[in-house]
């Protein structure tokens, strides 16, 4: 086993590597002695024992000495590889998704669709109305007002023909019925707590609670 002084010097060398975020320390004997707060003779013995017991890789070149921690070098290499792999994954993910921004959707969907189900080069889900007028024609089949159908259609168009969970809307009637159900539930809750004072989006009247007879 190496001398106790050598173990202390090695601990100081590792601390220096950690402070500089690297895996090696290099310098002359005098520089290394000052770094580890020891005498020159102690540093000479420490370098010999570090090489003898293969504690680290020591390279001597003229008056310069380089001490490399194999463990820290391995950790540094693994960290660099993981960083490069993560960067490559994110680059691939960005290239695959390449989703238009919200402002791009807002400018692309102006309510003027084409027969192919595309608006300004953005493809809509199959079964989704391409125009607002076409969306309004679904209202009688669901039992809502055409204005409510227009509101839902414009909201879905701003998301590229998708619902609130980013699922493509392939049946506009089902989507319209679901939205109307949510709207009715919201109205009932507001009626129950007495916070509702305006008409609903689907045109049905909202009744204010009657407190004339007290509670």
C-alpha positions as CSV (number, residue, x, y, z in Angstrom):
1,X,0.0,0.0,0.0
2,X,1.1,3.5,-0.6
3,X,2.2,5.9,2.1
4,X,-0.3,8.0,4.0
5,X,1.3,11.2,2.6
6,X,0.8,9.9,-0.9
7,X,-2.9,9.2,-0.2
8,X,-3.3,12.8,1.0
9,X,-1.5,14.2,-2.0
10,X,-3.8,12.0,-4.3
11,X,-6.9,13.4,-2.5
12,X,-5.6,16.9,-3.2
13,X,-5.0,16.1,-6.8
14,X,-8.5,14.7,-7.3
15,X,-10.0,17.8,-5.5
16,X,-8.1,20.0,-8.0
17,X,-9.5,18.0,-10.9
18,X,-13.0,18.4,-9.6
19,X,-12.6,22.1,-9.0
20,X,-11.4,22.6,-12.6
21,X,-14.0,20.2,-14.0
22,X,-11.4,18.0,-15.7
23,X,-9.7,14.6,-15.3
24,X,-6.0,15.6,-15.1
25,X,-3.5,17.8,-13.4
26,X,-0.2,18.8,-14.9
27,X,2.8,20.9,-13.8
28,X,6.4,20.8,-12.6
29,X,7.3,19.3,-9.3
30,X,7.4,22.7,-7.6
31,X,3.9,23.6,-9.0
32,X,2.4,20.3,-8.0
33,X,4.0,20.6,-4.5
34,X,2.4,24.0,-4.0
35,X,-0.9,22.7,-5.3
36,X,-0.9,19.8,-2.8
37,X,0.7,21.8,0.0
38,X,3.6,19.3,0.4
39,X,7.4,19.3,0.1
40,X,9.1,18.6,-3.2
41,X,10.5,15.3,-1.9
42,X,7.0,14.1,-0.8
43,X,5.7,14.9,-4.3
44,X,8.5,12.9,-6.0
45,X,7.7,9.9,-3.7
46,X,3.9,10.3,-4.4
47,X,4.4,10.3,-8.2
48,X,6.5,7.1,-7.9
49,X,3.9,5.3,-5.8
50,X,1.0,6.5,-7.9
51,X,2.7,4.9,-10.9
52,X,3.8,1.8,-9.0
53,X,0.3,1.0,-7.6
54,X,-1.4,2.1,-10.8
55,X,-3.6,4.6,-9.0
56,X,-3.6,6.9,-12.0
57,X,-1.8,7.4,-15.3
58,X,1.3,9.5,-14.9
59,X,3.2,10.9,-17.9
60,X,6.6,12.5,-17.5
61,X,8.0,14.9,-20.1
62,X,11.2,16.7,-19.2
63,X,10.2,18.7,-16.1
64,X,6.5,18.4,-16.6
65,X,4.3,15.8,-15.0
66,X,0.7,14.9,-16.0
67,X,-1.5,12.9,-13.7
68,X,-4.8,11.6,-15.2
69,X,-7.6,10.0,-13.2
70,X,-8.9,7.0,-15.2
71,X,-12.3,7.1,-13.4
72,X,-12.9,10.8,-14.1
73,X,-11.7,10.4,-17.7
74,X,-14.2,7.6,-18.1
75,X,-17.0,9.6,-16.6
76,X,-16.1,12.6,-18.8
77,X,-16.2,10.4,-21.9
78,X,-19.6,8.8,-21.0
79,X,-21.0,12.2,-20.2
80,X,-19.9,13.6,-23.6
81,X,-21.4,10.5,-25.4
82,X,-24.8,10.9,-23.5
83,X,-24.9,14.6,-24.3
84,X,-24.3,14.0,-28.0
85,X,-26.9,11.2,-28.1
86,X,-29.5,13.4,-26.4
87,X,-28.8,16.3,-28.8
88,X,-29.2,13.9,-31.7
89,X,-32.5,12.6,-30.3
90,X,-33.9,16.2,-29.9
91,X,-32.7,17.1,-33.4
92,X,-34.5,14.1,-34.9
93,X,-37.6,14.8,-32.9
94,X,-37.7,18.4,-34.1
95,X,-37.3,17.3,-37.7
96,X,-40.0,14.7,-37.4
97,X,-42.6,16.8,-35.7
98,X,-42.0,20.2,-37.5
99,X,-45.4,21.4,-36.2
100,X,-46.6,24.8,-37.4
101,X,-46.9,27.4,-34.7
102,X,-50.2,28.8,-33.4
103,X,-49.7,31.9,-35.4
104,X,-49.2,29.9,-38.5
105,X,-52.5,28.0,-37.9
106,X,-54.3,31.3,-37.3
107,X,-53.1,32.7,-40.6
108,X,-53.6,29.5,-42.5
109,X,-57.2,28.8,-41.4
110,X,-59.3,31.7,-42.5
111,X,-62.5,29.7,-43.1
112,X,-61.8,29.2,-46.8
113,X,-61.1,25.5,-47.5
114,X,-60.5,23.6,-50.7
115,X,-62.1,20.4,-52.1
116,X,-59.0,18.4,-51.2
117,X,-59.4,19.3,-47.5
118,X,-56.4,21.6,-47.4
119,X,-56.1,25.2,-46.4
120,X,-53.0,27.1,-47.4
121,X,-51.0,23.9,-47.7
122,X,-52.1,22.4,-44.3
123,X,-54.0,19.1,-44.6
124,X,-57.1,18.7,-42.5
125,X,-58.2,15.4,-41.0
126,X,-60.5,13.3,-43.3
127,X,-64.1,14.0,-42.4
128,X,-63.5,17.4,-41.0
129,X,-65.5,20.3,-42.6
130,X,-63.4,22.4,-44.9
131,X,-65.6,25.5,-44.7
132,X,-67.6,27.2,-41.9
133,X,-70.8,26.8,-44.0
134,X,-70.3,23.1,-44.2
135,X,-69.8,23.0,-40.4
136,X,-73.1,24.9,-39.8
137,X,-75.0,22.3,-41.9
138,X,-74.1,19.7,-39.2
139,X,-76.0,21.7,-36.4
140,X,-79.5,20.3,-37.1
141,X,-78.3,16.7,-36.8
142,X,-76.9,17.4,-33.4
143,X,-79.6,19.8,-32.1
144,X,-77.5,22.9,-31.6
145,X,-77.6,26.4,-33.1
146,X,-75.6,27.0,-36.4
147,X,-73.7,29.8,-34.5
148,X,-72.5,27.2,-32.0
149,X,-71.3,24.9,-34.8
150,X,-69.4,27.9,-36.3
151,X,-67.8,28.7,-33.0
152,X,-66.7,25.1,-32.5
153,X,-65.4,24.8,-36.1
154,X,-63.3,28.0,-35.8
155,X,-61.9,26.8,-32.5
156,X,-61.0,23.4,-34.0
157,X,-59.5,25.1,-37.1
158,X,-57.2,27.1,-34.9
159,X,-55.8,23.7,-33.8
160,X,-55.5,22.3,-37.3
161,X,-58.7,20.3,-37.2
162,X,-57.9,18.7,-33.8
163,X,-59.7,18.6,-30.5
164,X,-58.4,19.9,-27.1
165,X,-56.4,16.7,-26.7
166,X,-54.7,17.1,-30.1
167,X,-56.7,14.2,-31.5
168,X,-57.7,14.6,-35.2
169,X,-61.5,15.3,-35.6
170,X,-62.7,12.7,-38.1
171,X,-66.4,13.0,-37.1
172,X,-67.4,16.6,-36.7
173,X,-70.9,15.7,-35.5
174,X,-69.5,13.6,-32.7
175,X,-67.1,16.5,-31.8
176,X,-70.0,19.0,-31.9
177,X,-72.2,16.8,-29.7
178,X,-69.4,16.4,-27.2
179,X,-68.8,20.2,-27.1
180,X,-72.5,20.8,-26.7
181,X,-72.6,18.3,-23.8
182,X,-69.8,20.1,-22.1
183,X,-71.5,23.4,-22.6
184,X,-74.8,22.2,-21.1
185,X,-72.9,20.7,-18.1
186,X,-71.2,24.1,-17.6
187,X,-74.5,25.9,-17.8
188,X,-76.1,23.6,-15.2
189,X,-73.2,24.2,-12.8
190,X,-73.5,27.9,-13.2
191,X,-77.3,27.8,-12.7
192,X,-76.8,25.7,-9.6
193,X,-74.3,28.2,-8.0
194,X,-76.1,31.2,-9.4
195,X,-73.1,32.6,-11.3
196,X,-74.5,32.6,-14.8
197,X,-75.9,35.8,-16.2
198,X,-75.4,35.5,-20.0
199,X,-76.8,33.3,-22.8
200,X,-75.0,30.0,-23.6
201,X,-73.0,29.6,-26.8
202,X,-75.5,27.2,-28.3
203,X,-78.3,29.7,-28.1
204,X,-80.4,28.0,-25.3
205,X,-81.7,30.3,-22.6
206,X,-80.2,30.4,-19.2
207,X,-82.5,30.7,-16.2
208,X,-81.5,32.9,-13.3
209,X,-82.2,31.3,-9.8
210,X,-85.4,32.6,-8.2
211,X,-84.6,33.9,-4.7
212,X,-87.8,36.0,-4.3
213,X,-89.2,33.5,-1.8
214,X,-86.0,33.3,0.3
215,X,-83.8,30.3,0.9
